[in-house]
Amino acid sequence: MSERFKVTKFDDPKGKTFKNYGATCAEADAEQKGKLLSASGDPDEHGLPTDKNKGCDTNLYLYHEEIEDRPRAATFLSSLADYANTIPTASAADPDAPKPAPPARMGTLIGVYLPCIQNIFGVILFIRLTWVVGTAGAIQGFLIVLTCCCTTMLTAISMSAIATNGVVPAGGSYFMIGRSLGPECGGAVGMLFYTGTTLAAAMYIVGAVEIVLTYMAPWISIFGDFTKDPEAMYNNFRVYGTGLLLIMGMVVFVGVKFVNKFATVALACVILSITAVYAGIFVNFYGNDSLQMCVLGRRLLKDIHISNCTKDPKGELHAMFCPDKICDPYYEAHNISIVQGIKGLASGVFFDNLQDSFIQEGQYIAYGKEPDDIEQMERPTHNQIYADITTTFTILIGIFFPSVTGIMAGSNRSGDLADAQKSIPIGTICAILTTSTVYLSCVLLFAGTVDNLLLRDKFGQSIGGKLVVANMAWPNQWVILIGSFLSTLGAGLQSLTGAPRLLQAIAKDEIIPFLAPFAVSSKRGEPTRALLLTMAICQCGILLGNVDILAPLLSMFFLMCYGFVNLACALQTLLKTPNWRPRFKYYHWSLSLAGLTLCISIMFMTSWFYALIAIGMAGLIYKYIEYRGAEKEWGDGLRGLALSAARYSLLRLEEGPPHTKNWRPQVLVLAKLNPDLMPTYRKMLAFANQLKAGKGLTVCVSVLGGEFPKRAGEASTARQNLRKCMDDEKVKGFVDVLVSPNVPDGLSHLVQTTGLGGLKPNTVIVGWPYGWRRAEEPEPRHRGFLHTVRAVASARMALLVPKGINFYPDSTEKVSGNIDIWWIVHDGGMLMLLPFLLKQHRTWKNCKMRIFTVAQMEDNSIQMKKDLKMFLYQLRIEAEVEVVEMTDSDISAYTYERTLMMEQRNQMLRELRLNKRETMGMVQAIVDHHHADVKTASKVRFAEPNAPPAYSEAPSPPLADNEEKERDDKSQCEGANSPPPEDKHNDATANGDAVNAMPTMSDITPDEGTVRRMHTAVKLNEVIVARSHDSQLVILNLPGPPRDTSVERESNYMEFLEVLTEGLEKVLMVRGGGREVITIYS
C-alpha cells in the first residue's frame, strides 16, 4: 500500500526504536489529543493508519483545522470555473427567463469596434451634417464636431477604466455607474439612459420617415404639398412615424434574432454609404452641373425649374413676384442667376464657407448677413427659402451631438467578449477615432465641395427636394438614400431592442419599486411589458415630429449619462479605493473632470430649459430611491435630511457591511509600550501608513497594566507619545490608551469596542512576541499574543502579524526587489490585496509581486498556473506566478528530533516547579544541550530591543543550512543512528542537578498531529527560504491558533510559526476576517 509519506525507523544508541508516524489526516485535535497513532485506525504494514481524509494534505497539515472555511489555494482555483464565486451575484436569476445560451467569444473587431461604428454613425450624418457645416461655417463646424468628439473620447477613456475594473455584465452605463456611485445615482442615470435610448429610437424613426417622404417618395404625402407648409411636413412625419413604430415594435416583439441579423445589413449600408460619399467627392473634384440653383440677388429660391430661372415677363418667376403687376421691391432691384451647387474641391469654395451664417427663424437663406438680403421686411415670402429654426453655435452642438453617441455598445456586450478588458478600450476608442476622423474630414470636404447656399438648404428644396449628400455620392444617389434609410431603421431597431432590456434590468434590481411590473419576462424570455412602455414613450417623441427638436432633447439625457460616467471615474481615482485597479492605464482624474465639465457645459449651452428638465428628472429619481430605501431600512425616509452631514454619513455607514469592492483596510494598531511609555516598534506605524497610503481609518491603541485611578497620568502621557509618533510617521488617525488590570483582556476590549458605528476597524496589526520562550510570571508572553489572535478572529477582523518589523523600510525609503506572496490557503483574498495596497505607496512602488502557491502530488500544477494567471488577470493585478510542487516525502529524522526537542521542553516546564531564575537556567541548558554548534545569527536579528542576553530567544537550527539538511537526509536514507545524546549531555552538567532531572528523548512520545504539523512547518520553510530568502517582504497565511488552550499546545503553535518563518528577515503573516475582500467585478 502506497503512503503519501511516512517516518522511517531510526534507532537510538540504547537500542530503542522510535514509532513510525503516517501523514494521513487524523480526526479533530480534540479527539486525537493524547492518542497514539495505533489508535487512529487499522495500521498497515508500516504501522500507519490506512484511513485517509482527502480534505487534508500531507505537507499542509498545519492548516487542516480550518480547511473547510479556508480551502487550499489549489481547491479554490479549481472551484473558480468562470470566476463567479468570489462575489455574490447582483440579483437572483429571473425564474421566467429561459436558460441562457453559452456566450459567443467575440473579439475586438466583431464584438466592440463594428457595433460601436454602427451605433455612432446615425441619421444626422446624412440629413443634417451638410446643413450644420453650411450654417456654422468650416471653422465653427469643425469646432462643433471636435467638441462633441472630445466629449465622447474623454467619456470613453473614463468608461474604459471602469469597464476594465472587473467584469461588467450587460447594462452598460447603468451597471457601471450604479456599482461605482451607488444605487441612487445608478438608478437615476439608468432611467436617463433609458429615456435617451427611447427618444433616440423616436429620432431614428422620424429621420427614416424624413428620408422617404422628402427625398424618395414625396408623392405619398397625405397633408398636401409640405414644401409650402412646414406643419404639413411634420404632420406627415407624425402619421408615418407612428405606423413605422408599430411595425418595428412588432418586429422586435416577434423576432429579436431578425433584429440582430439586420444589424449586419445596416452596418454594411453605413459603410457602403460613407464610402460612396468619399468616392463622389473625389470624382467631382472639379464639380458638376447636375445640381443647379436659382438665386435671386443673394437669396436662394425653391420650387422653380432651372429652365424657368429668368426674369422673363412671361416667365414663372415674374408671375410669382409681380402679381397684379406690382412687383416685389427685392425682385425688381436684383438679378436672377443660376449657381452651380457642387463646385468641387478645385473651385476654392472652401474659403467662401469658412465663416458662419447663423440666422434667426424666418430669415432668408442668402449669401452674407446684410439685412436687405435676409430680412423678410413684412413682405410675402413667395418661393424664397427661409430658416425654420434659429441657429447658434450651441444649438447646433445639441443637434449634432446624437451623431457621436453609441459608445456604450461595446461595454454592453462584455459578457460575449473573449477578453472584455482588452477589447472594450481598444474597440471603443478606435471606433471613436474612426468616426471622429470621418466626421471631421466630412466637415472640411463638404465645405470645400458644395456651395454655401446649397449646404444651408436643409431639405434640398432648391434642387427639387433632393438630398445633398446623396447627389454628391458616387455612383448614384440611390446608394445613399437606400443605405441611409436601412441604416437608420437598423439603429432604430437596436434602440427599441436595447431600451426595454435596460428598463427590465433596472426593475429587477428593485431600487425603483414602481417599476416592479416591468421586471417580468414573457414565456419566450422577452421583456414585453417594458417594450410596451418603451413604445409609448417613443410615440411621445414621434409626436414632436421634428429631428431638430428631438436631437437636443435626447442629447441632454446622453450628456447626463456621460457626465456621470466621468464623475464615477474621477471619484474612484481620487478616492483610491482598493478595488480600483483598471487594466486600462491611460486615464487620469483630470481627464474625467474635463469630460464632466464638457458634458455640463454643452447641456446648458444647448438649452438651459432641457438641461434643467434632465437634471430635475435625475434628482427626483435619486431622491425617490433614497426615500424608499431609507423607509425600507429605517422606517423614516426624511430623517436623514434633517441630520448633520457627519451623523448622516455615520448612519449610512451603519446600514451594513461594505460591499466587497468597497472594502479597504481600516487599521487598528496594537502598540506595545516600553518603560518610557514610548512605542517599542515605531515601524509598525510606518507600515500602517504605507498600507493605508493616507486613506481610510487608522487607530493606534495600547494597554497599560494596573488600575486607572493610579495610572491615569501615565495613560495621558502614553497617549501624547503615541500621537507624536503618529505625527512623526505622518499617519493620519486616532490614538487611545486603555488601563486594565489584565493586559490581554484590555487588548480584547479594544478589539471589540474601538470605532463608532460604521467607522470601525476591520484589520488589526499586532506585533510578534519576540522572546516568547521565556518562562515569565504569571504566564508566558505568547499566551497574551494568542489571546489577542483569538479575540481578533472572534470579531471577524483581519489580522496582520509583521515579524522582523525593525527591518521594514521607513516611509522615507524606497525599496526595490520582490514582494513574495505564499498563497497556501484561500483567506478571502487578503494576500492578494495587501501587496497591491503597499505598492501604491512610494516606498514599495518599485517592487514586483510574485505569487507562489503550493501544489500536491494529485494537483495539476500546469492547470493551476493557468487558472491562477487568469484569476490575477481578472483581478487586474500584475504579478509573476509560480506553482511550487511539494512532493510526498518521509518525515525526516531532523523533523522528528525537532519535535522531540519541543516536547522535551514542554514536559520539563510542566513537571518542574522552579522559580524564574532556575527556569531560565533550565531553558538555557536545553538550548546549549541541543544547539551548541548551531549558527544563530539569523535569530539574533529578531531579538527584542534592549532585551538582556540571558533572556534572549532560544535559537533554532537554521533550516537554510543545506549541509545539516543533507546530513539528516543521508542519515535517514542509510538508517544511520542519531548522535548519542549522552555526549552533549555530559558537557552541560555544569548547570547542576536540574539538568540531570531533565527528561530524555527516549522517554517522550510526541503526538501524531504534532509531528505532522512540524513536518508542514519544516517543508514549507524549505521551499519558502529557497525561493524568497532575498525578497523585500514575504507574505504568507497565518495558521489558525489551536483550539486547545493548554500551555503545551500554544507553545507548540508558536514553535511551528518560528520554524515556518525561520531564515526570513521580513515576514508578514496574514489571517483574513472570514469574508471576501477582493473581487473580479467592477
FIZARO-92351 format. One record per residue (C-alpha): x, y, z. Coordinates in steps of 0.05 Angstrom, whole numbers, plus 5000, padded with zeros to 4 digits. Layout:
BEGIN
XYZ/...
END
This chain:
BEGIN
500050005000/503050664979/503251215030/503851955020/509651975066/512051605127/517151645182/522751165173/525350805233/531751035265/534850725325/537151035389/544150845411/541050505471/537350045425/530450365429/526550445365/522151055354/515050975329/513051085256/508251645241/504051685178/501752325146/494452165135/489652675165/487252475234/480952655269/480053335301/485353525351/480553475409/479452745393/486552565376/490052925433/493752425476/492251845429/497751435398/497951315324/496050595333/489150805358/487251205297/485550615252/487849955227/495250005214/498549805150/504949415143/508950005170/504450115229/500850715196/493350835195/490150655130/484151145131/485351795095/481552435096/482252765028/480753435058/487653495086/494553485055/500953175077/505053805072/499654285096/497353945160/498854575199/492754895166/488054295169/483654535227/480655085183/480754735116/473154785109/473055545119/479755675085/480755195028/487455044997/489455504941/489154924892/482054754914/479955484909/482855554838/479554914814/472855144840/473155824806/470955564738/468356214708/470956614767/463956774792/464256524864/468757064891/462857534898/455357434903/451457574841/447858244835/440957944836/437557274834/436156974766/429457114736/425356474742/421456664680/427556754637/430056184594/436755854605/442056294574/445756024514/453255954521/456156634504/459856754439/467056924449/467757524403/473957914391/475358664389/473258774316/466558394316/464758494389/466359224401/469159614342/463759474289/457859534338/460460204361/461460424289/454260234273/451360584334/455561224326/454161334252/446961554250/441661924212/444662614229/450662464186/446462404124/440862914134/443963464178/451563484173/451663884109/446764384139/451064434203/457264574161/453865094118/450665454177/456665444224/462065504171/468165074164/471665344225/465965334275/463164704243/469864364255/469764614327/462664354337/464563654314/471163674351/467663884416/462663314411/468162814393/472563044450/466762954498/465662234477/473162094475/474162334546/467961934567/470661324531/477161384569/473361404635/468760844612/474760424592/477660504661/471160304694/469659744646/476659434655/476059484731/472758794732/467358434695/461658874671/455258494656/450258764606/447259424629/452659884604/452960544638/447360364687/451359784716/457960164716/455260784750/450660414797/456459984822/461160584826/456761134856/451360734890/444260534873/441461244876/446061514822/445660854785/438160854783/437761594763/442861514708/439760854686/433061194676/436361774639/440061294594/433560904582/429861544565/435361774519/435561094483/428061104475/428061814447/433761614401/429161084372/424061634360/429262064326/431461484281/424261344262/422762074246/429362114208/427661494167/420861784150/424062444130/428762084082/422961714049/417962274048/422662844029/427562513982/424961843959/417361873953/414562573965/408262383928/405761963987/404562594030/397562584059/397563314081/398663654015/404963993990/409464004050/414664434015/409965024022/407664874093/412564614145/406964394190/404263934136/411163614132/411463504208/404363214208/406562724154/412462534198/407862414258/403061974220/408061554182/412661534243/407061234284/405860704232/413260544227/413760494303/408259974304/411659564250/418459604284/415359444352/412158814322/418858614292/422258694359/416758314395/416657734345/423857654325/429757924363/434157454322/431957834260/434058494293/440958214307/441757954236/439158604207/444458974246/449658674199/445858934139/445159614170/452659644185/454259454114/449660004089/453160524133/460060334110/457860304037/454460974040/460361324072/465061014021/460461263965/460661973994/468161983995/468561693925/463662213900/467462793930/473762603893/470062413829/467163113830/473863433844/472463963791/464963993805/459063803761/452864123732/447763623759/445564073816/444064793796/440565303839/436465913821/438666533861/435067193864/440267713881/443467373941/437266973962/436066243947/429666043912/425765393912/420465033871/422965313805/425764913748/432465153725/429665303655/424965803686/430366153726/429566803688/426367493694/422467403631/415967783640/412267183614/416166713659/414166343722/418366773768/415567433742/408467183753/410266973823/413767613845/409468103806/402167933820/397368453796/403268783761/406169023827/413068723834/416768553898/421969103911/427568603922/425768253856/425968903819/432669113849/436468463837/438068003781/436867253773/442766783769/444066043762/449265773812/452765113808/451364713872/457264233872/463364633854/468764133873/474964173915/478764523859/474065123858/476565433923/469465483951/472365254017/474565964032/467466214019/464965714071/469765894127/465266404162/458866244198/451866414173/447766384237/440866694227/434266764263/427966374250/424366664189/430466994158/432166834086/437766364065/442466844029/449767004018/452367434074/448567754131/446168414102/439268584129/436768744060/438368034039/436067634099/430168024129/423067904106/421068634115/413868404125/413168224052/410667574022/415967024021/413866753953/418566173938/424466433976/427565944026/427966174099/430365874164/425465444203/429365504268/434265994300/441365754294/447265874341/453765514355/450865184418/444264984386/448064634330/452264254382/445763994412/443163784344/449563454322/451363114389/446962494377/451562334319/457162164367/453161754417/453160994416/459960904451/456760424502/455359884450/461859524466/461259534542/454059274536/456858644503/462358504553/459357824570/460157594498/467357814491/473257344495/477457864531/473058444551/478458814590/482658854527/477258924474/472859474505/478260014510/481459854443/475059754405/471360354434/477060844427/478760604357/471460674337/471261384364/477661554328/474961274263/468161624267/471462274290/476162244231/470262134184/466162704215/471963204216/474163034146/466963084121/466463784151/472564004112/470763634048/463563874047/465864594059/470764514001/465964193952/458864483960/456465203952/454465544016/447165643997/446264913979/449464694045/444565124083/438564854045/436464354098/431363964057/434364063987/428464483964/432664893917/434664283877/427863953873/427563613940/434063223933/438763013989/445263393981/449762834007/446262333961/447362753899/454662843918/455862093922/458361613870/455761253830/448561433845/444261803895/440261173910/446260853943/445861383997/438261414000/437260674009/443460584051/441761154098/434560914104/436460194121/441960414169/437160884205/432060324210/437459864239/439360384291/432060474310/431059724318/437259674361/434660234406/427759904411/431159244429/436159524480/431760024517/426559514544/432159054568/435459644604/428859814637/427959084657/434959074687/433259694729/426659384751/429958734771/434759104817/428559324856/431360014870/425360364839/419259994867/414060264818/417959934761/416959244791/411759024740/416759134684/421658624712/417158054687/419157684624/414557334575/414756584564/419856694509/424157104557/422457774524/421158404565/414258504534/411658994587/417959414582/417259414506/410259684510/412460254556/418360404511/413760454450/409160924488/414961394507/417661334436/410861534408/411162164450/417762334417/414962194348/409262674361/414463224365/415463074292/422063444283/429063164286/431663864305/427463844368/428663124386/436263154377/437663684431/432763344478/435862664476/442762984477/441163214548/439962514572/446262234539/450362814565/447762694636/449561964629/456562104602/457662634656/456262114710/461061624677/466462154681/464562324753/464861594773/471861514744/474362164775/471661984844/474461274843/481261544821/481562094873/478961654930/483861094911/479360534933/482959864938/478359554886/480060094836/485159724793/483359844720/487459464669/486660064624/492260524649/491561134604/486561514646/487262084696/482362424742/483663094707/481262794641/474962544674/473663224705/474763544637/469663074607/464763224662/465663974652/464563904577/458263504588/455264014635/457464604592/454464314529/447964164565/446864884587/449765194524/444964784481/438564914522/438365104594/431064914594/432264204571/438264154616/434064334677/428863814656/434163264652/437463474718/430663534752/428662844728/435162544753/434462904820/427262654830/429261934815/435261994862/431162254920/425661754907/430661174910/433861474972/427061575005/424460874991/431060565011/431260955076/423960795091/425460055080/431460065126/429560575180/422160695174/423261445166/425261695098/426162425116/430262305178/437062345144/435363015111/434663355179/441263095207/448163395203/452963145150/457162755199/451362395233/448162265166/454461945140/455361525202/448261265197/449361095124/455660715142/451760345195/446960055144/451159435135/458059165119/461359465058/460859124991/466958714973/469259214920/468859774972/472759405025/479159745048/483359615110/481260045169/487159915213/487559825288/494859815310/496159475377/502459835400/506859575456/509860105502/516860085533/518260315604/518861035579/511660975552/514061025481/512160535426/517159965424/516459875349/515460535314/515960195247/509159875258/506360575250/510560685188/507960025160/500760225175/501960875138/504860515078/498960035078/493860605081/497361105035/493961655073/486861385062/481761085109/481660995184/487760855227/487260785303/493460655345/491960385415/495860095474/494359795542/497659955608/497159445664/494359675730/488660095758/486260705721/485961195780/493261045795/495861075724/491361595692/497162085685/501561555653/495961385605/495462115584/502962145574/502861505533/497261785491/501262415476/507361985458/503161565411/500362185379/507362475370/509861835338/503961815291/505362535271/512662375261/510861785216/505562215181/499961735200/493262065198/488761755251/486861705324/490361455387/487861165452/490860835514/486960375559/488860205631/486759495650/488659035708/489758495656/493358705592/490758135546/483658285569/484859025555/487158865485/480958435475/476559015498/479859485449/478858995392/471458945409/469759665422/474460125382/470760535330/463960865323/458260605281/460760435212/467560735227/470260105259/476959795244/476859155205/484258995206/488758915266/496358975265/499558635325/507058545336/510557885341/512157675413/519657655409/522657265467/516256855476/520356255500/521956605566/518256285624/515456925654/510757005712/504857005718/504356695648/508656635585/508657225538/505856845479/499356705516/497457435512/499157435438/494756825425/489257125468/489257735422/489457295359/483256925383/479757575400/481057855331/478557215298/472157225340/471057945319/471657725246/477258215233/483358115191/489958025227/496858235205/503057995244/509458315219/515757945241/522458275237/519058955239/525559315256/528059145186/521859405150/523360035109/521560735134/516461135096/522061585071/525860995039/524860684971/526059944963/526459524901/526158774894/520558274903/514558224947/513157484952/506257224968/505756504990/498456334978/497455685016/490055735034/484756205007/483356715061/478557205027/483857504981/487657885035/494257615009/492757904940/490258574964/495658755015/501658774967/497459174917/495959684971/503259704993/505459834921/501060464920/506060774969/512461064943/516560614989/514359964955/512560244887/518659964852/517659254879/515058684837/509758204861/510957454858/505456974878/507256264898/502255724911/503255014933/501354404892/500853704920/502253074881/495052994859/494353714835/495153914762/500554444771/500254664698/492854784701/493555124769/498555614740/493855774682/487955864729/491956304776/494356734718/487256814694/484856974764/490057514772/488457784704/481157844723/483258184789/487358684749/493558514790/500358444756/504757924786/509257344768/506156674782/509656034804/506655374827/511255014875/510554264874/511553944942/512953214933/510652694983/516452545028/518152185092/518452535158/525852655166/529852495228/531153245234/523653385237/522552845288/528353065331/525953785327/519153555352/522353165409/526253775430/519954185433/516153655472/522053565519/522054305535/514454295548/514853685592/520553975631/516954635644/510654255663/513853785712/518854235747/516154785792/522155235792/522955965806/524156445748/531756435752/532055675755/527255605698/531356075655/537555685671/534055045652/531655325586/538655575571/541354885589/536754565537/538955085487/546254925500/544754185501/541754155431/544554755395/551754835419/554354815347/548855185310/549555865277/544656345309/545956995273/539257005238/535456935303/539357485340/536657975288/529757865316/531457975389/527158495424/530659175431/534459255496/532958545518/538258255566/542457695537/540257195588/533057265565/534557225491/530356785449/532456065444/535655965377/533455435329/537355075276/537155495213/533155105162/537055415106/543355045127/543954565069/549654165100/545553985161/539553815118/543753365074/546553035135/539552905162/537152625096/543252195089/542551915159/535351775144/536651415079/542450995106/539050835171/544551185210/543851265284/542351935315/548052275352/548351995423/545152495469/549852285525/555852615492/553053305496/549353175560/555853085597/558253755571/552454105603/552953825673/555754485698/548654735703/547354305764/542553765784/536954095748/539753835683/540253145709/532753175722/531453355650/527252825614/530852465557/528352395486/527151655494/522051795549/517752235504/512652005453/510252615412/503152655388/502052465315/498853135298/504753505330/509653125286/505653265224/504954005239/512354055249/513253695183/508854225149/512854795180/519554475160/517554305088/514254975075/520055345105/524854965060/521255184996/519955895021/527156015041/529655714976/525656204934/524556814977/530656885021/532657534986/525657834979/523958515008/517758225041/514757525047/507257495058/504156835078/498056535112/497956535188/495455855211/489555885259/491155855333/489955185368/483055065394/486254735455/488455295502/493454875541/500355165551/503554585513/499254655451/500155405449/507555345458/507854835402/503855305357/508955865369/514655385354/511255185289/510955915269/518256015287/520155425244/515655655187/518956345184/526056155201/531456455157/526957015131/528457735151/521858085137/515457675142/508257885144/503457345169/496357465148/489757175171/483257405138/476957615174/472457085142/469957495083/471957655012/475858295006/477558284932/473258164871/473858094797/467558514787/467059264776/
END
